[in-house]
């Protein structure tokens, strides 16, 4: 869908700048959230890679992703332990999520600009052991996509509701390694997202390693392969960054950058 030669490195510069600006806002918001408690994507799963303080019952995850094809998305989720805590105790969980973003693609030589908003409300259960956490969620999601100009071939435009399921895994096979996996599926437009990460400890519980993602719906498919550093920690605030190669069925090849963070209290 992309014609001509594209300098992806040059295209990625403005995208990276936008990610850094949004990441700065993310850091400010999560820091303020911690300060408001006067004490201030988990035992390593999610965006970070290091254990949060025992007794934490609420986690706020944020992420920003940008690609060379002029797409940028910001996500926020709040997870609460309804029983036990998020670190050491198995129990019931509740989660709300929100996403906003914009994207571009071409249809019959016409540039289409899209804006997307979505949200989810989920309940689930988490099984917590010292070296492994497994969680499963189910709930409903809402999505709204506006296209300019309208593209009749894109059946995902407009708004709709769907049943959504989520699965998560985080494990430390050894004291120096980690494996993280996330997957979600919604009946609305058959939307799915998966992300797999593996890592080796640089120090403490900060990991570096490869990652792979697949996502899509009834209109497009995309996969990413890259590298990450996860678990950079400042008190209760954790963050990570990753980037690499992306291939999109509608927008062709390119690069991506992802910055994510977590704060717990």
N, C-alpha and C positions, 0 to 999 in steps of 0.2 A: 504494500500500500504506500510505500515511501519511494519516491523517484529521485534520482540524482544522488550525488555523493554527499554524505553528511559527516561533518567533523563532530563526532560525539563528545570528544573532550571539551570542545568549545561550547557545545550545547549544554553540557552538564554544569558549567560554571554558574549561570544564573539560577539553575535549579538548586545547586548546593548553597548558594547565598540565601535563597528562600528557606531552605531547610534549616540553616543556621539561625536565621531570624526567628523562625517558628520554634526552634529548639530553645533559643534564649527565652522566649515567652513561656515555654513549657517549664524550664528550670525555675523561672520567677514564680509561676503559679504554684508549682509543687513545693517550692521553698516557703512561700507564703502560707500554703496549707499546713505545712509542718509548724511554722512559727505560731500560727493561730492556736495550735494545740498546746503550745508552751513546751512540748517535748519533742516535737516534730512527729501490657504488655492487658517474696515468697521465699521460701527457703532456698532460693536460687532459681526457680523457674520463672517464666515470664521474661520481662525485659532485662532483668539483672542477671546475676550469676552468683550472688553471695547471700547468705542467710540474713534475714531481717531479725530484729530483736524479738525474743520470745514474748508471747502475749499480744502481739499485733493482731487486731481484729478487722482492720480496714486497709485495703491497698488501692492506690490510685495509679493506674498505668496510662501513659501517654506515648504516642509515636507519631512521627512525621516521615512520610516517604515522598521522594521526588524522583522523576525519571527525565531522561533527555528528550522524551517525546512530549514535554510540556504537561505532564500530569503531576499533581501534588495532592496528597491526602493527609489529613490529621485525624487521629483517633484518640478517644479517651474512654476508659472503663473504670468503674468503681466496684470492687469486690468486697463483700462483707461476710465475716464468719457468723453464721446464725447460732452455731454451737461450737464450743472450743475456741481455738485460735488458728491463725493461718500458718503457723510455723510447725508445731509439733503435734497437733491434735486433729484427728479425722473428724469430719462433721459436715453439716449442711451449709451451703453457701448461697448467697444471692448476688446478682451482678446486673448492672445497667451499663450500656455502651452507647456511644455516639460517634458519628463519623461525618466529616464534611470534606469535599474535595472538588477538583476541577480536572478536566482532561480534554484532549483534542484527538481527532482522527480524521481520515479522509474517506468520503463515500462518493463514488462517481466523480472524482476530481473536485469535490466540494469539501472545504474544511468545515468540520462540525465541532462546535465547542459545547462541552457538556458540564453541568454542575450537578453534584450529587449530595444528598443528605440521607442519613440512615440512623436508626437507633434500635436497640434490643433490650428486652427485659428477660432475665434468665434465672432459673434456680437449679441447683445441682448439689453434688456430694463429692467431697474430696477425701481420698485415702492417703494418709500421711504416715510415712515411715522415716527413720533417720536418713536413709540414702535414696529414697524415691518418693515422689508425690504423683498421684494419678487423680484426675478430676474429670467429671462428666456433667454437662449442663444441658437443659432443654428450656425453650421458651419461644417467644414470638419476636419478630423483627418487622420494622417498617422501612421502606426505601422510596425515595423520590428522586427522579432524574429528569432534568430539563435540558433540551437540546436546542441549539441555535446555529443554523436553521433546523427545523424539524426533519429528522431522518426516518422515513417510513419503514426502512429496512431494519431499524433497531427496535425490536420488540420489548426491550427493557425500559423504554422511556415511560414517563408518567410515574404514578405511585402505586404501591401495593403492599400487602402484608404476607407474611409467610411463617411457617413453623421452622425454628432454627435449633440445631444441636451443635454442641461444642465438646471436644475432647482435648485434654492436656496431659503431658507427661514431662516430668523432670527427674533425672537420675544422676547420681555420682557413682559410676561403676567402680572407680577407685578414688582415693583422696585427691588425685591430680587430673581427673577427667570428668567431663559432663556430657550428657545427652539431653536434648530438649526437643519436644515435638508438640505441634499444635495443629488442630484441624477443625473446620466448621463447615456446615452445610445448611442452606436455607431452601425451602420449597419455592420461595419467590424467585423466579427466573433461574432456578437451579444453581444459585450462586454458591461457590465453594472457595475455601482458602486453606492452604496447608503450608507449614513452615517447619523445617527440620534443621537443628543446629547440633554440632559436636564441637568439643573444645578441650584444650589442654591448659592447665593452670600456669599462667605466667608468674603469679605470686598470690599468696593467700587464696581467695576464691574468685580471682579475675581470670577469665578464660579467653583464649583466642583459638579460632578454628574455622572450618567451612560451614556454609549454610546453603540450603536449597529450598525454594518455594514454588508452589503452583497455585494459580487462582484463575477464576473465570466465572462465566455464567452462560446463558443461552446465546449471547451475542459475541463474546470474545473469550480467548484463552491466552494465558500468559505464564511463563516460567522464568525463574531467576536463579542464578548461581553466583555465589560470592563468598566473602569472608567476613567475620565478625570479631569484635572484642566486646565481651559482656562482663558485667559485674563490677564496673568501676563504682566505688562506694564512698559516700561522704555522709556519715551518720546514718540516718534512715533513708537517705536519697541514693538511688542506684541509677546508672544509665549505661547505655551501650550504643555502639555505632557499627553499621555494616554497609557494604556496597559491593557492586560487581556488575555482571552482565545480565541484561533482560531481553527476552524475546516475546513480542506481542503479536497475536494473530492479526490485529487491525493496524498496529502502529509500527510493526517491524522491529529490528534490533536496536539496542541502545544500552545505556547504563542506568544504574539506580543508586541512590543513597538513602539509608534509613537510620534515623536516630530515635531511640526509645528510652523511656525512663520509668521509674517506679518510686513511690514514697509510701511508707506504711506508718500507721499509728494505732 
